[in-house]
Amino acid sequence: MIRLKNDKTVGGMRYGKGTMIDFTPPIESELISMGDAEVYPLVSRPVETLTGTAVATSCALTGVDEVLASFSIPAGVLGVNSVLQIEPLWTFSSSANNKTLRIKIGNTLVYSAARTTSVKEAPLFVLANRNSLARQIKPYDGVYVTAGSIAPETYAINFSVPVTVEITGQRANNGDSLTLEYYRVLHFVGD
């Protein structure tokens, strides 16, 4: 694979500067030797978006854990060393009443926070398989840390079968708002 350093016409087709493309080895060699292209390595570990949306979903009930987003991770999508990253964004009223925010993978609660006088929650949730489809570690407990005093959480979620992920919200008072504004779920392919 090469990346073009200049706009270039090859075989009657015009390609713009910065285009990454595979040509036959002789064409690539010629473009490189002329200074019009450079070798560009293939991505060896891709990142894929499993799901996500910026369409807001709000809680309608009070005192109930409401599913604001739900999706399935089919068996075989995650590998034994894959990393799953979930990025939700909840917004809510600032009040003395609890707003509870959760992420559940399968039957396992992996993230939970109760908030009152703040107005948003946007955690970066990361779960890494540990050379197994059923053993994981959560490297971050809400913040990047050095010299931490809390051991990382570990889980036994079985990704060899389809797993449902739920992002939920619960408000204690119907006068408060609680909305899942956005979420994105990424899969970092492992060895």
TORVEXKE-297004 format. One record per residue (C-alpha): residue number from 1; residue in one letter; z negated, y, x. Coordinates in steps of 0.25 Angstrom, whole numbers. Layout:
! residues N
@figu=NUM; seti=A; w=Z; v=Y; u=X .
...
! end
This chain:
! residues 191
@figu=1; seti=M; w=0; v=0; u=0 .
@figu=2; seti=I; w=3; v=14; u=5 .
@figu=3; seti=R; w=0; v=28; u=1 .
@figu=4; seti=L; w=11; v=39; u=2 .
@figu=5; seti=K; w=8; v=51; u=10 .
@figu=6; seti=N; w=20; v=59; u=4 .
@figu=7; seti=D; w=29; v=58; u=-8 .
@figu=8; seti=K; w=39; v=48; u=-6 .
@figu=9; seti=T; w=51; v=41; u=-12 .
@figu=10; seti=V; w=52; v=26; u=-10 .
@figu=11; seti=G; w=63; v=18; u=-16 .
@figu=12; seti=G; w=67; v=29; u=-25 .
@figu=13; seti=M; w=53; v=31; u=-31 .
@figu=14; seti=R; w=45; v=44; u=-28 .
@figu=15; seti=Y; w=30; v=42; u=-24 .
@figu=16; seti=G; w=20; v=53; u=-22 .
@figu=17; seti=K; w=11; v=56; u=-11 .
@figu=18; seti=G; w=-2; v=47; u=-11 .
@figu=19; seti=T; w=5; v=36; u=-19 .
@figu=20; seti=M; w=-1; v=22; u=-15 .
@figu=21; seti=I; w=10; v=11; u=-17 .
@figu=22; seti=D; w=14; v=-2; u=-11 .
@figu=23; seti=F; w=28; v=-3; u=-6 .
@figu=24; seti=T; w=35; v=-14; u=2 .
@figu=25; seti=P; w=29; v=-14; u=17 .
@figu=26; seti=P; w=42; v=-9; u=23 .
@figu=27; seti=I; w=42; v=4; u=14 .
@figu=28; seti=E; w=27; v=6; u=16 .
@figu=29; seti=S; w=29; v=5; u=31 .
@figu=30; seti=E; w=40; v=15; u=31 .
@figu=31; seti=L; w=32; v=25; u=23 .
@figu=32; seti=I; w=20; v=23; u=32 .
@figu=33; seti=S; w=28; v=25; u=45 .
@figu=34; seti=M; w=35; v=37; u=39 .
@figu=35; seti=G; w=21; v=43; u=36 .
@figu=36; seti=D; w=24; v=44; u=21 .
@figu=37; seti=A; w=13; v=33; u=18 .
@figu=38; seti=E; w=0; v=27; u=22 .
@figu=39; seti=V; w=-6; v=13; u=21 .
@figu=40; seti=Y; w=-15; v=13; u=9 .
@figu=41; seti=P; w=-24; v=1; u=8 .
@figu=42; seti=L; w=-25; v=-6; u=-5 .
@figu=43; seti=V; w=-38; v=-5; u=-13 .
@figu=44; seti=S; w=-45; v=-18; u=-10 .
@figu=45; seti=R; w=-57; v=-16; u=-20 .
@figu=46; seti=P; w=-52; v=-9; u=-32 .
@figu=47; seti=V; w=-61; v=-2; u=-42 .
@figu=48; seti=E; w=-57; v=-4; u=-57 .
@figu=49; seti=T; w=-62; v=4; u=-69 .
@figu=50; seti=L; w=-67; v=-7; u=-79 .
@figu=51; seti=T; w=-69; v=3; u=-90 .
@figu=52; seti=G; w=-73; v=18; u=-93 .
@figu=53; seti=T; w=-72; v=29; u=-103 .
@figu=54; seti=A; w=-75; v=44; u=-104 .
@figu=55; seti=V; w=-75; v=43; u=-119 .
@figu=56; seti=A; w=-90; v=46; u=-124 .
@figu=57; seti=T; w=-98; v=37; u=-132 .
@figu=58; seti=S; w=-111; v=42; u=-138 .
@figu=59; seti=C; w=-123; v=35; u=-144 .
@figu=60; seti=A; w=-124; v=35; u=-159 .
@figu=61; seti=L; w=-137; v=28; u=-161 .
@figu=62; seti=T; w=-152; v=31; u=-157 .
@figu=63; seti=G; w=-161; v=21; u=-150 .
@figu=64; seti=V; w=-150; v=11; u=-148 .
@figu=65; seti=D; w=-143; v=7; u=-135 .
@figu=66; seti=E; w=-128; v=10; u=-139 .
@figu=67; seti=V; w=-117; v=4; u=-131 .
@figu=68; seti=L; w=-108; v=16; u=-127 .
@figu=69; seti=A; w=-98; v=8; u=-119 .
@figu=70; seti=S; w=-96; v=-6; u=-117 .
@figu=71; seti=F; w=-86; v=-14; u=-109 .
@figu=72; seti=S; w=-84; v=-28; u=-104 .
@figu=73; seti=I; w=-82; v=-33; u=-90 .
@figu=74; seti=P; w=-74; v=-45; u=-91 .
@figu=75; seti=A; w=-77; v=-58; u=-82 .
@figu=76; seti=G; w=-70; v=-57; u=-69 .
@figu=77; seti=V; w=-69; v=-42; u=-68 .
@figu=78; seti=L; w=-80; v=-40; u=-58 .
@figu=79; seti=G; w=-80; v=-48; u=-45 .
@figu=80; seti=V; w=-92; v=-54; u=-38 .
@figu=81; seti=N; w=-93; v=-41; u=-29 .
@figu=82; seti=S; w=-88; v=-31; u=-39 .
@figu=83; seti=V; w=-95; v=-18; u=-42 .
@figu=84; seti=L; w=-96; v=-12; u=-56 .
@figu=85; seti=Q; w=-98; v=3; u=-58 .
@figu=86; seti=I; w=-102; v=9; u=-71 .
@figu=87; seti=E; w=-102; v=24; u=-73 .
@figu=88; seti=P; w=-107; v=29; u=-87 .
@figu=89; seti=L; w=-110; v=43; u=-91 .
@figu=90; seti=W; w=-119; v=46; u=-102 .
@figu=91; seti=T; w=-123; v=60; u=-107 .
@figu=92; seti=F; w=-134; v=63; u=-117 .
@figu=93; seti=S; w=-144; v=73; u=-122 .
@figu=94; seti=S; w=-155; v=78; u=-114 .
@figu=95; seti=S; w=-168; v=76; u=-122 .
@figu=96; seti=A; w=-181; v=69; u=-121 .
@figu=97; seti=N; w=-175; v=57; u=-128 .
@figu=98; seti=N; w=-170; v=44; u=-120 .
@figu=99; seti=K; w=-155; v=41; u=-118 .
@figu=100; seti=T; w=-154; v=27; u=-113 .
@figu=101; seti=L; w=-141; v=24; u=-105 .
@figu=102; seti=R; w=-138; v=10; u=-101 .
@figu=103; seti=I; w=-127; v=0; u=-95 .
@figu=104; seti=K; w=-128; v=-14; u=-98 .
@figu=105; seti=I; w=-119; v=-25; u=-91 .
@figu=106; seti=G; w=-119; v=-38; u=-99 .
@figu=107; seti=N; w=-133; v=-39; u=-103 .
@figu=108; seti=T; w=-139; v=-32; u=-91 .
@figu=109; seti=L; w=-144; v=-18; u=-92 .
@figu=110; seti=V; w=-139; v=-11; u=-79 .
@figu=111; seti=Y; w=-142; v=3; u=-81 .
@figu=112; seti=S; w=-152; v=11; u=-90 .
@figu=113; seti=A; w=-156; v=25; u=-90 .
@figu=114; seti=A; w=-164; v=33; u=-100 .
@figu=115; seti=R; w=-162; v=48; u=-100 .
@figu=116; seti=T; w=-168; v=60; u=-107 .
@figu=117; seti=T; w=-166; v=74; u=-102 .
@figu=118; seti=S; w=-153; v=72; u=-94 .
@figu=119; seti=V; w=-139; v=73; u=-100 .
@figu=120; seti=K; w=-131; v=62; u=-93 .
@figu=121; seti=E; w=-131; v=49; u=-85 .
@figu=122; seti=A; w=-120; v=44; u=-76 .
@figu=123; seti=P; w=-125; v=33; u=-68 .
@figu=124; seti=L; w=-116; v=25; u=-58 .
@figu=125; seti=F; w=-119; v=11; u=-61 .
@figu=126; seti=V; w=-114; v=1; u=-50 .
@figu=127; seti=L; w=-116; v=-15; u=-51 .
@figu=128; seti=A; w=-111; v=-23; u=-39 .
@figu=129; seti=N; w=-109; v=-38; u=-40 .
@figu=130; seti=R; w=-115; v=-46; u=-29 .
@figu=131; seti=N; w=-105; v=-56; u=-25 .
@figu=132; seti=S; w=-107; v=-62; u=-39 .
@figu=133; seti=L; w=-103; v=-59; u=-53 .
@figu=134; seti=A; w=-117; v=-60; u=-58 .
@figu=135; seti=R; w=-125; v=-53; u=-47 .
@figu=136; seti=Q; w=-125; v=-37; u=-46 .
@figu=137; seti=I; w=-132; v=-26; u=-39 .
@figu=138; seti=K; w=-133; v=-12; u=-44 .
@figu=139; seti=P; w=-133; v=-3; u=-32 .
@figu=140; seti=Y; w=-137; v=10; u=-38 .
@figu=141; seti=D; w=-149; v=13; u=-47 .
@figu=142; seti=G; w=-143; v=26; u=-52 .
@figu=143; seti=V; w=-142; v=34; u=-39 .
@figu=144; seti=Y; w=-136; v=31; u=-25 .
@figu=145; seti=V; w=-148; v=29; u=-16 .
@figu=146; seti=T; w=-153; v=27; u=-2 .
@figu=147; seti=A; w=-166; v=21; u=2 .
@figu=148; seti=G; w=-168; v=17; u=-13 .
@figu=149; seti=S; w=-181; v=11; u=-18 .
@figu=150; seti=I; w=-175; v=3; u=-29 .
@figu=151; seti=A; w=-168; v=-10; u=-27 .
@figu=152; seti=P; w=-154; v=-11; u=-34 .
@figu=153; seti=E; w=-154; v=-19; u=-47 .
@figu=154; seti=T; w=-147; v=-32; u=-48 .
@figu=155; seti=Y; w=-140; v=-39; u=-59 .
@figu=156; seti=A; w=-135; v=-52; u=-64 .
@figu=157; seti=I; w=-123; v=-48; u=-73 .
@figu=158; seti=N; w=-113; v=-59; u=-74 .
@figu=159; seti=F; w=-99; v=-53; u=-73 .
@figu=160; seti=S; w=-92; v=-67; u=-73 .
@figu=161; seti=V; w=-92; v=-65; u=-88 .
@figu=162; seti=P; w=-88; v=-53; u=-96 .
@figu=163; seti=V; w=-99; v=-43; u=-96 .
@figu=164; seti=T; w=-101; v=-31; u=-106 .
@figu=165; seti=V; w=-105; v=-18; u=-101 .
@figu=166; seti=E; w=-112; v=-8; u=-110 .
@figu=167; seti=I; w=-115; v=7; u=-107 .
@figu=168; seti=T; w=-126; v=11; u=-118 .
@figu=169; seti=G; w=-134; v=23; u=-122 .
@figu=170; seti=Q; w=-146; v=25; u=-131 .
@figu=171; seti=R; w=-152; v=38; u=-136 .
@figu=172; seti=A; w=-166; v=39; u=-141 .
@figu=173; seti=N; w=-164; v=51; u=-151 .
@figu=174; seti=N; w=-151; v=53; u=-159 .
@figu=175; seti=G; w=-152; v=68; u=-156 .
@figu=176; seti=D; w=-148; v=64; u=-142 .
@figu=177; seti=S; w=-134; v=61; u=-137 .
@figu=178; seti=L; w=-130; v=50; u=-128 .
@figu=179; seti=T; w=-115; v=48; u=-124 .
@figu=180; seti=L; w=-108; v=39; u=-114 .
@figu=181; seti=E; w=-98; v=49; u=-109 .
@figu=182; seti=Y; w=-91; v=40; u=-99 .
@figu=183; seti=Y; w=-91; v=27; u=-91 .
@figu=184; seti=R; w=-83; v=20; u=-81 .
@figu=185; seti=V; w=-84; v=6; u=-75 .
@figu=186; seti=L; w=-78; v=2; u=-62 .
@figu=187; seti=H; w=-77; v=-11; u=-55 .
@figu=188; seti=F; w=-76; v=-11; u=-40 .
@figu=189; seti=V; w=-70; v=-24; u=-36 .
@figu=190; seti=G; w=-78; v=-32; u=-26 .
@figu=191; seti=D; w=-74; v=-42; u=-16 .
! end
